[in-house]
Amino acid sequence: MGDDTRSKLIAVGAEKLADALLELATRSERAADSVQRLLASPEEAIGIYRDRLESAVSLSKRGGFVSWQHSEEYAEDLFDLLLDLEAADPDPRTGVKSIASFFAAFEPIIQACDDSSGHVSNVFKFDGTDRFVGYAEQCEDHEFLEETVLRLCKNDRYGVTENLVRRAPEYLPRANLPRLIDRFKEAAGAERRREDRRPLLMPLQRLACDLGDPDLFAWCRRSGTASLEARDQIDIAEVYLDVGDHDHALEWLQKSDPRDPVDVSIRDNLLMRTLERTGDVAGATEIAWRFFRQSRSQNTLESLVRYLGEGERERVVEEGWQLIRQTSGIEISDIEFLIATGRTDEAAEHLIGRIDDLDTSETQLLVPVAEALTESGRPLAATLVYRGLLDILLEKVQPGSYERGARHLGSLTRLSGSITDWRGFPTHEEYEAGVREKHGDNRSFWRRVDEGV
């Protein structure tokens, strides 16, 4: 609808709009609810809100259940509850109490539906939070707000109230945040079981990140586990690094001893950044070399050159090529690295020599490789890649396979005219004859070839 739709509707006149709305309400339950919302007094609107919330809470008790297919519609019904509350236009304190009852109803509501899509949870996490913050911003009873948020989080096993804490700086004065934090810490400390502390520690931990308070973040992690694991120590180090406390970041990183390769990579990346910021360029460079030798890429190259200097770029690229030559098999990432650094001759030769080891299932990565080899004048290497892509497409048919396969065969036909030395590989005519022999009865594919798709 255009920007002038509202003006045009106003010009239609109240009587015609009322008739149209009433007619629409007879055909749509949601439209009927909107009419009721427009006509209700504040007292009636708050009553409608409470009645509908109670109905949603009692759904599972009545034997009702909302399937995944209808969860989005169910979420819209819950959002309409928030509109009912807005229509009541409650005072700030009543608004906070009312939206708090909405959050308190989450557990029975979620138990009555399949929320695999997250539609229902998101109404609470985002729309509900927006309404809470809107009322809380106008509420002057800050102690009441703190107690309300603490109570909601303490009873929340699903994490839907975490944003209430993260957004506390929007509705509480800065001077009140330490008291809110102390309330959460005291409540968490009073819980004997760690699983009972989690609903309090998780939102507090997120608030610590937002406030740039690594000491609080570390306290949350310590309080939530019997002993800190390597990933905990790495995460704590990152928060210290983010606030510029390099010494503590380094201390926590040196404590960590990860076994998971992913954690090792994350730890080393943080360690490299930390060493750089503390002036230990040699230590950072050593880690950058390790990253590059483990995985040649544009990112690891640029990171290393940043420490070594631009004048060392070609030496690093050459060492990368020598490492690639010495490895067994073939990695697509190495081919991408060689092409990106202008070593297309090496990329083509590496591909031709190890084409049997190429994983052609990585089609999204290989198509740009084949295109780059074509553009740089390496038709044989590009041909071998396209052949691998075509073969796997015809073997594992998926939506769009035949269209892509027909395009690949077209590319092979065009490339064949530029190849004078097939170096022992089948010529294009020989290869296409083999494809026709194996897949000749695939009419859908050949029809697209003939159509030039």
C-alpha positions as CSV (number, residue, x, y, z in Angstrom):
1,M,0.0,0.0,0.0
2,G,1.2,3.5,-0.8
3,D,2.1,6.1,1.8
4,D,-1.2,8.0,1.2
5,T,-3.3,5.0,2.2
6,R,-4.1,6.3,5.6
7,S,-5.1,9.7,4.3
8,K,-7.4,8.0,1.7
9,L,-9.0,5.9,4.4
10,I,-9.7,8.9,6.6
11,A,-11.3,10.6,3.6
12,V,-13.7,7.6,3.2
13,G,-15.5,8.6,6.4
14,A,-16.1,7.0,9.8
15,E,-19.4,5.4,9.0
16,K,-18.1,3.5,5.9
17,L,-15.0,2.5,7.8
18,A,-17.1,1.2,10.7
19,D,-19.3,-0.8,8.4
20,A,-16.2,-2.3,6.6
21,L,-14.6,-3.2,9.9
22,L,-17.7,-4.9,11.3
23,E,-18.1,-6.9,8.1
24,L,-14.4,-7.9,8.3
25,A,-14.9,-8.9,12.0
26,T,-17.6,-11.4,11.0
27,R,-15.1,-13.2,8.8
28,S,-11.9,-12.9,10.9
29,E,-11.5,-13.7,14.6
30,R,-8.5,-11.6,14.8
31,A,-10.4,-8.6,13.3
32,A,-13.2,-9.2,15.8
33,D,-10.6,-9.0,18.6
34,S,-9.3,-5.7,17.2
35,V,-12.8,-4.3,17.2
36,Q,-13.3,-5.5,20.8
37,R,-10.0,-3.9,21.7
38,L,-11.0,-0.6,20.2
39,L,-14.3,-0.5,22.0
40,A,-13.2,-1.7,25.4
41,S,-12.8,0.6,28.3
42,P,-9.4,0.4,30.2
43,E,-11.0,-1.7,32.9
44,E,-12.6,-4.0,30.3
45,A,-9.3,-4.3,28.3
46,I,-7.3,-5.3,31.4
47,G,-10.0,-7.9,32.1
48,I,-9.8,-9.2,28.6
49,Y,-6.0,-9.5,28.9
50,R,-6.2,-11.4,32.2
51,D,-8.9,-13.8,30.9
52,R,-7.0,-14.6,27.7
53,L,-3.8,-15.1,29.6
54,E,-5.5,-17.5,32.0
55,S,-7.0,-19.3,29.0
56,A,-3.5,-19.7,27.4
57,V,-2.1,-21.0,30.8
58,S,-4.9,-23.6,31.2
59,L,-4.6,-24.9,27.6
60,S,-2.5,-27.9,28.6
61,K,-4.7,-28.7,31.5
62,R,-7.7,-28.8,29.1
63,G,-5.8,-31.4,27.0
64,G,-5.0,-28.9,24.3
65,F,-1.7,-28.9,22.3
66,V,-0.5,-26.7,19.5
67,S,1.5,-28.5,16.8
68,W,4.6,-27.1,15.1
69,Q,2.6,-26.3,12.0
70,H,0.3,-24.0,14.0
71,S,2.9,-22.5,16.3
72,E,3.3,-19.2,14.4
73,E,-0.5,-18.6,14.6
74,Y,-0.3,-19.4,18.3
75,A,2.5,-16.9,18.7
76,E,0.4,-14.3,17.0
77,D,-2.4,-15.0,19.5
78,L,0.1,-14.4,22.3
79,F,1.2,-11.2,20.7
80,D,-2.4,-10.1,20.6
81,L,-2.4,-10.4,24.4
82,L,0.2,-7.7,24.5
83,L,-2.0,-5.5,22.4
84,D,-4.9,-6.1,24.8
85,L,-2.6,-4.9,27.6
86,E,-1.7,-1.8,25.6
87,A,-5.3,-1.1,25.0
88,A,-5.8,-1.0,28.8
89,D,-3.2,1.8,29.0
90,P,-2.3,0.8,32.6
91,D,-0.2,3.0,34.9
92,P,3.5,2.0,34.9
93,R,3.4,-0.1,38.0
94,T,0.3,-2.0,36.9
95,G,1.9,-2.4,33.5
96,V,5.0,-4.0,35.0
97,K,2.9,-6.3,37.2
98,S,0.8,-7.3,34.2
99,I,3.6,-8.0,31.9
100,A,5.4,-9.9,34.7
101,S,2.4,-12.2,34.9
102,F,2.8,-12.7,31.1
103,F,6.4,-13.9,31.7
104,A,5.4,-16.0,34.6
105,A,3.0,-17.9,32.4
106,F,5.7,-19.0,29.9
107,E,6.3,-22.5,31.3
108,P,2.7,-23.7,31.1
109,I,2.3,-22.0,27.7
110,I,5.4,-23.6,26.2
111,Q,4.4,-27.0,27.5
112,A,1.2,-26.8,25.5
113,C,2.9,-26.3,22.1
114,D,5.8,-27.5,19.9
115,D,8.0,-24.4,19.7
116,S,10.7,-25.9,17.5
117,S,10.5,-22.8,15.3
118,G,11.0,-20.5,18.3
119,H,8.0,-18.3,17.3
120,V,6.4,-18.5,20.8
121,S,9.6,-18.0,22.7
122,N,10.5,-14.9,20.6
123,V,7.2,-13.2,21.6
124,F,8.5,-13.3,25.2
125,K,12.2,-12.7,24.5
126,F,11.6,-9.6,22.3
127,D,8.0,-8.3,22.2
128,G,7.3,-9.0,25.9
129,T,10.7,-7.5,26.9
130,D,9.9,-4.4,24.9
131,R,6.7,-3.9,26.8
132,F,8.3,-4.6,30.1
133,V,11.0,-2.0,29.4
134,G,8.4,0.5,28.2
135,Y,6.5,0.3,31.5
136,A,9.6,0.0,33.6
137,E,11.1,3.2,32.2
138,Q,8.2,5.2,33.6
139,C,8.1,3.4,36.9
140,E,9.8,5.3,39.7
141,D,9.8,2.4,42.2
142,H,13.2,1.0,41.3
143,E,13.3,-1.5,44.2
144,F,10.0,-3.0,43.0
145,L,11.5,-3.3,39.5
146,E,14.6,-5.1,40.8
147,E,12.6,-7.5,42.9
148,T,10.3,-8.2,39.9
149,V,13.1,-9.0,37.5
150,L,14.9,-11.1,40.1
151,R,11.7,-13.2,40.8
152,L,11.1,-13.7,37.1
153,C,14.6,-14.8,36.3
154,K,14.8,-17.1,39.4
155,N,11.8,-19.1,38.2
156,D,12.8,-19.1,34.5
157,R,14.2,-22.4,33.3
158,Y,14.1,-21.4,29.6
159,G,16.1,-18.2,29.4
160,V,13.2,-16.0,28.1
161,T,13.8,-13.4,30.8
162,E,17.5,-12.8,30.2
163,N,16.9,-9.7,28.1
164,L,15.1,-8.1,31.0
165,V,18.4,-8.1,32.9
166,R,20.5,-7.1,29.8
167,R,18.3,-4.1,29.3
168,A,18.2,-3.0,32.9
169,P,20.4,0.1,32.1
170,E,17.4,1.3,30.1
171,Y,15.0,1.4,33.1
172,L,17.3,1.6,36.1
173,P,19.6,4.5,37.0
174,R,23.2,3.6,36.6
175,A,23.7,3.9,40.4
176,N,21.1,1.1,40.9
177,L,22.9,-1.5,38.8
178,P,25.3,-2.6,41.5
179,R,22.4,-3.2,43.8
180,L,20.6,-5.3,41.2
181,I,23.8,-7.3,40.6
182,D,24.2,-7.8,44.4
183,R,20.7,-9.1,44.6
184,F,21.3,-11.6,41.8
185,K,24.7,-12.7,43.4
186,E,23.1,-13.2,46.8
187,A,20.2,-15.2,45.3
188,A,22.5,-17.3,43.3
189,G,24.8,-18.0,46.3
190,A,21.8,-19.1,48.3
191,E,21.0,-21.9,45.8
192,R,22.8,-25.2,46.7
193,R,22.4,-26.9,43.4
194,R,24.3,-25.4,40.4
195,E,21.4,-26.0,38.1
196,D,19.2,-23.8,40.3
197,R,21.8,-21.0,40.0
198,R,21.9,-21.1,36.2
199,P,18.7,-19.0,35.7
200,L,20.3,-16.2,37.7
201,L,23.9,-16.5,36.5
202,M,23.2,-16.6,32.8
203,P,21.5,-13.2,32.6
204,L,24.0,-11.7,35.0
205,Q,26.8,-13.0,32.9
206,R,25.4,-11.3,29.8
207,L,24.9,-8.1,31.7
208,A,28.6,-8.3,32.8
209,C,29.6,-8.5,29.1
210,D,27.4,-5.5,28.2
211,L,28.8,-3.5,31.2
212,G,32.4,-4.5,30.5
213,D,32.8,-6.1,33.9
214,P,35.1,-9.1,33.5
215,D,35.4,-9.6,37.3
216,L,31.6,-10.2,37.4
217,F,31.8,-12.4,34.4
218,A,34.5,-14.5,36.0
219,W,32.5,-14.7,39.2
220,C,29.5,-16.0,37.3
221,R,31.5,-18.7,35.6
222,R,33.1,-19.8,38.8
223,S,29.7,-20.0,40.6
224,G,28.2,-22.1,37.9
225,T,30.6,-25.0,37.9
226,A,32.6,-27.1,40.3
227,S,35.8,-26.3,38.3
228,L,36.5,-24.1,35.4
229,E,37.1,-25.8,32.1
230,A,39.4,-24.5,29.4
231,R,36.6,-22.9,27.5
232,D,35.5,-21.0,30.6
233,Q,39.0,-19.7,31.0
234,I,39.2,-18.7,27.4
235,D,35.8,-16.9,27.5
236,I,36.9,-15.0,30.7
237,A,40.1,-14.0,29.0
238,E,38.2,-12.6,26.0
239,V,36.1,-10.4,28.3
240,Y,39.2,-9.0,30.0
241,L,40.8,-8.4,26.5
242,D,37.7,-6.6,25.3
243,V,38.0,-4.0,28.1
244,G,41.8,-3.6,27.6
245,D,43.0,-5.5,30.6
246,H,45.7,-7.4,28.7
247,D,47.5,-8.7,31.8
248,H,44.5,-10.5,33.2
249,A,43.6,-11.8,29.7
250,L,47.0,-13.2,29.3
251,E,46.9,-14.8,32.8
252,W,43.6,-16.5,32.0
253,L,44.8,-17.7,28.6
254,Q,47.9,-19.2,30.1
255,K,45.8,-21.1,32.6
256,S,43.7,-22.8,29.9
257,D,44.8,-26.1,28.5
258,P,42.2,-27.0,25.8
259,R,41.9,-30.4,24.3
260,D,39.3,-29.6,21.7
261,P,41.0,-28.4,18.5
262,V,38.3,-25.7,18.1
263,D,39.1,-24.4,21.6
264,V,42.8,-24.5,20.8
265,S,42.2,-22.3,17.8
266,I,40.1,-19.8,19.7
267,R,42.6,-19.7,22.5
268,D,45.5,-19.1,20.2
269,N,43.7,-16.4,18.3
270,L,43.0,-14.6,21.5
271,L,46.5,-15.1,22.7
272,M,47.9,-13.7,19.5
273,R,45.8,-10.5,19.9
274,T,46.7,-10.3,23.5
275,L,50.5,-10.6,22.9
276,E,50.2,-8.0,20.1
277,R,48.5,-5.5,22.5
278,T,51.1,-6.1,25.2
279,G,53.9,-5.4,22.7
280,D,55.1,-9.0,22.3
281,V,55.1,-8.9,18.5
282,A,57.5,-11.9,18.4
283,G,55.1,-14.0,20.3
284,A,52.2,-12.9,18.2
285,T,54.2,-13.6,15.0
286,E,55.0,-17.1,16.2
287,I,51.3,-17.9,16.6
288,A,50.5,-16.2,13.3
289,W,53.0,-18.5,11.6
290,R,51.4,-21.5,13.3
291,F,48.0,-20.5,12.0
292,F,49.3,-20.1,8.5
293,R,51.2,-23.4,8.4
294,Q,48.1,-25.2,9.6
295,S,45.8,-23.5,7.1
296,R,46.8,-21.5,4.2
297,S,44.2,-18.8,3.5
298,Q,43.9,-15.1,2.7
299,N,43.1,-14.4,6.3
300,T,46.0,-16.3,7.8
301,L,48.3,-14.7,5.2
302,E,47.2,-11.1,6.0
303,S,47.5,-11.7,9.7
304,L,51.1,-12.9,9.3
305,V,52.1,-10.2,6.9
306,R,50.7,-7.6,9.3
307,Y,53.5,-8.7,11.8
308,L,56.3,-9.4,9.3
309,G,55.8,-6.5,7.0
310,E,54.5,-6.2,3.4
311,G,58.0,-6.9,2.1
312,E,57.7,-10.5,3.3
313,R,54.5,-11.3,1.5
314,E,56.0,-13.2,-1.4
315,R,58.3,-15.2,0.9
316,V,55.3,-16.2,2.9
317,V,53.3,-17.1,-0.2
318,E,56.2,-19.2,-1.5
319,E,56.5,-21.1,1.8
320,G,52.7,-21.7,1.7
321,W,53.2,-23.2,-1.8
322,Q,56.0,-25.4,-0.6
323,L,53.8,-26.6,2.3
324,I,51.0,-27.4,-0.1
325,R,53.3,-29.4,-2.3
326,Q,54.4,-31.5,0.6
327,T,51.0,-32.4,1.9
328,S,49.2,-35.5,0.8
329,G,46.0,-35.3,-1.1
330,I,44.4,-31.9,-2.1
331,E,42.5,-29.3,-0.2
332,I,40.2,-26.9,-1.9
333,S,41.3,-24.2,0.6
334,D,44.8,-24.5,-0.7
335,I,43.7,-24.1,-4.3
336,E,41.7,-21.0,-3.3
337,F,44.8,-19.7,-1.5
338,L,47.0,-20.1,-4.6
339,I,44.5,-18.5,-6.9
340,A,43.9,-15.6,-4.5
341,T,47.7,-14.9,-4.3
342,G,48.2,-15.0,-8.1
343,R,49.7,-18.5,-8.1
344,T,47.3,-19.8,-10.8
345,D,50.0,-21.9,-12.5
346,E,50.8,-23.7,-9.3
347,A,47.0,-24.1,-8.6
348,A,46.4,-25.6,-12.0
349,E,49.4,-28.0,-11.8
350,H,48.4,-29.1,-8.2
351,L,44.9,-29.8,-9.4
352,I,45.9,-31.7,-12.5
353,G,48.4,-33.8,-10.6
354,R,46.0,-34.7,-7.8
355,I,42.6,-34.5,-9.4
356,D,41.6,-38.0,-8.3
357,D,41.8,-36.9,-4.7
358,L,39.6,-33.8,-5.1
359,D,36.4,-33.8,-3.1
360,T,33.9,-32.7,-5.7
361,S,31.0,-32.7,-3.3
362,E,32.0,-29.2,-2.2
363,T,30.2,-27.8,-5.3
364,Q,29.7,-24.3,-3.8
365,L,33.5,-23.9,-3.3
366,L,34.6,-25.5,-6.6
367,V,32.4,-23.5,-9.0
368,P,34.3,-20.3,-8.2
369,V,37.6,-22.2,-8.5
370,A,36.6,-23.5,-12.0
371,E,35.5,-20.0,-13.0
372,A,38.8,-18.5,-11.8
373,L,40.9,-21.1,-13.6
374,T,38.9,-20.4,-16.8
375,E,39.4,-16.7,-16.6
376,S,43.1,-17.0,-16.0
377,G,43.6,-19.2,-19.0
378,R,44.1,-22.7,-17.4
379,P,41.4,-24.6,-19.4
380,L,42.6,-28.1,-18.7
381,A,42.5,-27.6,-14.9
382,A,39.1,-25.9,-15.2
383,T,37.9,-28.8,-17.3
384,L,38.9,-31.4,-14.8
385,V,37.0,-29.5,-12.1
386,Y,33.9,-29.1,-14.2
387,R,34.0,-32.8,-15.0
388,G,34.1,-33.7,-11.4
389,L,31.2,-31.4,-10.7
390,L,29.1,-32.8,-13.5
391,D,29.8,-36.4,-12.6
392,I,28.6,-35.9,-9.0
393,L,25.5,-33.9,-10.1
394,L,24.4,-36.7,-12.3
395,E,25.1,-39.3,-9.6
396,K,23.3,-37.5,-6.8
397,V,20.3,-35.8,-8.2
398,Q,19.0,-32.8,-6.2
399,P,16.7,-29.9,-7.1
400,G,18.3,-27.9,-9.9
401,S,21.0,-30.5,-10.6
402,Y,20.1,-30.9,-14.3
403,E,20.2,-27.2,-15.0
404,R,23.6,-26.8,-13.3
405,G,24.8,-30.0,-15.0
406,A,23.8,-28.7,-18.4
407,R,25.6,-25.4,-17.7
408,H,28.7,-27.3,-16.7
409,L,28.6,-29.4,-19.9
410,G,28.3,-26.2,-21.9
411,S,31.4,-24.8,-20.1
412,L,33.3,-28.0,-20.9
413,T,32.4,-27.7,-24.6
414,R,33.7,-24.1,-24.7
415,L,36.9,-25.0,-22.8
416,S,37.7,-27.9,-25.1
417,G,38.5,-25.6,-28.0
418,S,41.4,-24.1,-26.0
419,I,43.0,-27.3,-25.0
420,T,45.8,-28.6,-27.3
421,D,47.4,-31.1,-24.9
422,W,45.1,-33.3,-22.9
423,R,48.0,-34.8,-21.0
424,G,46.6,-38.3,-21.0
425,F,43.1,-37.3,-19.9
426,P,40.1,-38.1,-22.2
427,T,39.3,-35.5,-24.8
428,H,36.0,-33.7,-24.6
429,E,34.5,-35.9,-27.2
430,E,35.6,-39.0,-25.3
431,Y,34.4,-37.7,-22.0
432,E,31.0,-36.7,-23.4
433,A,30.6,-40.0,-25.1
434,G,31.2,-41.7,-21.7
435,V,28.5,-39.4,-20.1
436,R,26.0,-40.3,-22.8
437,E,26.8,-44.0,-22.4
438,K,26.3,-43.9,-18.7
439,H,23.4,-41.4,-18.5
440,G,21.9,-41.5,-22.0
441,D,18.5,-42.4,-20.7
442,N,18.3,-39.3,-18.5
443,R,15.9,-37.4,-20.8
444,S,15.5,-34.5,-18.4
445,F,19.2,-33.8,-18.4
446,W,19.7,-34.0,-22.1
447,R,16.6,-31.9,-22.8
448,R,18.2,-29.1,-20.8
449,V,21.5,-29.6,-22.7
450,D,19.7,-29.3,-26.0
451,E,17.8,-26.2,-24.7
452,G,21.1,-24.7,-23.9
453,V,20.2,-24.2,-20.2
